[in-house]
Structure formats: structure tokens, C-alpha cells
Amino acid sequence: MGRPLRIIQNIYPYHLVCRTNNRTFRFNQRQVTRIVFQALKETHEKYDLLIHHFVLMSNHYHIIATATEENLHRAMQYLNSRIAVRYNKKVGRSGHLWGDRYGSCIIDTDEYYLACVRYIYRNPKRAGMVDDLEEFSDSSFNFWAFGKKMDVLLVEDHLVLRWAKRKSQVREFFRILVLNEDIWISDTEVKKGLKRMFFGSADFTQRMYDIHCCTP
């Protein structure tokens, strides 16, 4: 079976995920966080990949980003290679750090985008890594929801721009979005949807198929 089609575009945001080899290798958060943050910063500077949201889990990461040029494949290759080389050197290991190719899903900019943001930010709690999401430092949730400093450049998305004139409104918006237990799209639906090429309404999905000459 061939590799799934990779859609390269610079209009809609992506959900990006990459897992360690065999999903068994576990990051030591204290050792890897600085390496990942630095690699994200360098990727932004080199390829102008706009990082909106990210979460670093124990054996994978989630990123929501927008490409300003049709160069996502180059940006992601650069990001993952920087992390792998530096991490291997730091901990004295060799061999492949990452498993399969990174996953990419183009997200509709409506409630599906909101569901995706909420899903990745709640991931550490679902995985039992923390009881309180404010305690999880390897996530941009604390930047958007509580104003905590992050060592990586985060770029405003349309959610932030809606309230950008007042930081207090931005923070309240993200606290309500992530911490409120009410859901409109289940975690199962989001997880399943993000494994596809497109995550959005039926109209959005069909439009993406039509634009990119795919067969649904």
C-alpha cells in the first residue's frame, strides 16, 4: 500500500502529530522541552511556519499551525530532524527517534477547529499526566489561558484575533473552551477525524477534495 496523499497548501491550518519510534520511547520532559521549543523557533524563522498551539506529550507532539508558503513538508522535515539530532546527542542514544511519517490534517476554521484545539489541550489530562491542566507546562494552553511565558514564538490565530484587543478576554475564552466539561464533538469523533486528510463540515471536506483533485 502506498503512502497516504500529503496535501500541501497555505490557506487553512493544519493539525500535525508525530510519534516516537514504535510509540514506546518516552521523552524525559525536562530534557526535551527546551530542544523542541528551540526547534520550533528555528522552523518558524526558516520556513515561516506559524505555530498557534502545541502540546508535547510523553511520546508524541500535537501542533496546530498555518503554513505561509506551500512548504509544510520541508518545514516538518527540518523540525523533526533538529529535534532528533539534538535529543539523541543530549541523552547519548542513536537510531531513529520518530516512527511513521508525521500526520497532517487540514482543519476547517469553525467549530471543528475549536474542537481540535480543545482536544489537544485536554490530552495530558486524558492521559493521566496531570489532574489540573494548569500544572502541565509543556503546552501553549498556559500561555493563552493564563499568560504564562513560553520559550517559543506563538502566532495569533482567528480565535485570538477575535479578542486580541483585551488579553483578559483571550484568556477567559481559552479557559472556558478547554476547562468547561460541556462538549459538542466527542473526543472519539475528533480523534477519528484528525486521522483523515480533512477535518470539518461535509461542505468543507467536499470542497477540499474538489480543490485537491482527490476522490472522497
N, C-alpha and C positions, 0 to 999 in steps of 0.2 A: 504494500500500500504506500502511495506517495505521501509526501508531507502535505499538511493542510495548507490551503492558499493563504498567503500573507498579504493583507490589504495595506498598501502604503498610501496615506493621504494626509492632509494637513488642515482639514476643516473641523472634524469632530474629535472630541477627546477619546483617549484610549484607557482601558484598564489593562495593566501589564502585570504579569506574575511570572516568577521564575523560582524553581525549587532546586535544592541541593541534590547531588547525585544519589539516586535510589531513595531519596527523601529520608534517608537515615542519618546523614551527617547533621549535627546540631551546632548552630552558631553559639559561641560564647558572646553574649550580647556586649559585654564591656570591651571585648577585643575588636569586635567587628563594626560597631556603630560608627565610630569615627572614620573608619575606612569607607563604609557605604556613603556616609554624608559627603566625604571629600570627593568620591567618585561621582556622585550626583551633581555636585557643584561643577566639576570639570566637564561633565557631559553637557550640562546646560551652557557652559561657556563655549564649548567647541561646536555643538550642534544646535544650540538654541532650543533645546527640548524644555518645554515649560512644565515644571513639576508643581502640581496643585496639591496633591495629597499622597501620603505614603505611610506604610506600616511595615516594620521589619519584624517578622516572626522568627521562631527558632530554626526553621529550615527552609524558609522562603520569604519573599517580599511581595507586597502589593504596591503598585504605583498607579495613580491617575494623572495623566499628563496629556499635553497637546503638542504635537509637532508643528513647528512653524514652516518647515520645508518637508518635502517628501523624502525624508532620510531616517525614518524611525529605525530601520534595520541596521544602519550604520551606528546610530546613537546607542542602540541596545547592545550591539556587539562591543562597542567601546566601553560602556558601563560595566557589563559583566566581566570583561577581560580585566579591567582595572581592579575590580573587587577581588577576583580570583587570584591574580598575581600577588597582590598586596597581602591578602589574607593568608595564602599559603606561605609566604615569606615570614609573616608575623608569627605564625604558630608552628613553623617548621614542618609543614606537610607538603606532599606532592600529589600530582594527579588531578583529575577533573574535579572541580568544585561543583559545577552545575550539572544537572541531569539532562532532561529533554530541553529542546528549544524553549525560549520564553514564550508565554502565551500572551496574545494580544486580542482585545475585543473592542470594537468601536461602539461607543455608548451614545445613545440619544440624550439630548440635553433637556430632559424633562423629568418626570418622576422616576424614571429608570436611573437617571444619573444620581438623583437623591438616594435611591435605594442602594446603589453601588457604593457611594460614599459612606453611608450608614453601615453597610455590610463590612467593609474593610476595617473601619474604625472599631467595630464591636468584636472583631476577630480575636483579639487577645483575651477577652472575657469569655467568649465561647470556648476557647481552647484551654481555659483554666489557668492562664498565666497570671492573671490578676483578678481581684474581686471588684476593684474600682478602677475604671479606665484612666482616671487622672493619675494613677500610680504608674502607668505604663509610659515610659519616657521615649521609647523608640517608635514614635508615631507623631505625625503632624497634627493630630487631634488636639493635643495640648497647646499647640501654637494658635490654632484657630479658635478654640473654645475657651482658653484661659490666658492667652497672651504670653505663654512661656517662650523663652528664646530657643531657637533651633539653629544648629550649625549647618544649615543648608538653605539655599535660596528657594523660597516658596512663592509662586506666582498666583495672583488672584484669578479665580475663575468666575463664572457668571453668578454663582451663589454668593461669593464675597462681594462682587461689584454691586449687587442689589442693595447692600447695606454699608458700602465702603466708607461713606462719609462719617459714620459713627462706629468706632471699634466695639463699643458696648453692644450694639445691635448684631454685629458679626458674631461675637462670642455667644450671645444668647441664642442666636439662630442655630449654631452648631451644637450647643449643649442640648437644646430641645430635639434637634434632629437625631442625635446619637444616643442620648441618655433616656429619652422617652421610650417606654416599652411598647407603645402602640405601633403596629406595623401595617403597611398597606401591600407590600410584596414580601412574601415569606423568604427566609434565608435560603431555603431549598430552591425556590424559584430563581433567586439571584445567583446562587452558586451554579445552577444548571445553565442559566442564561449567559453567564460570563465565560463559559466554556465554548460558546459559539463565536462566530465571526462578528455578529452584531447583537446588541442588547438594547431593545427598545420596543416601541409600539409596532403593530403589524405594518402600518403605513411606512414607518421609518425603515424597517427591515426590508420591505419590498423595494423601497427607493434605493437603498444601499446595494441590493442585488442588481437592480437595473443599471445603476451608475457604474458598478464594477464588473458588469458582464458575467455575473455568476448565475448558476441555476439553483434556486432555493431547494 
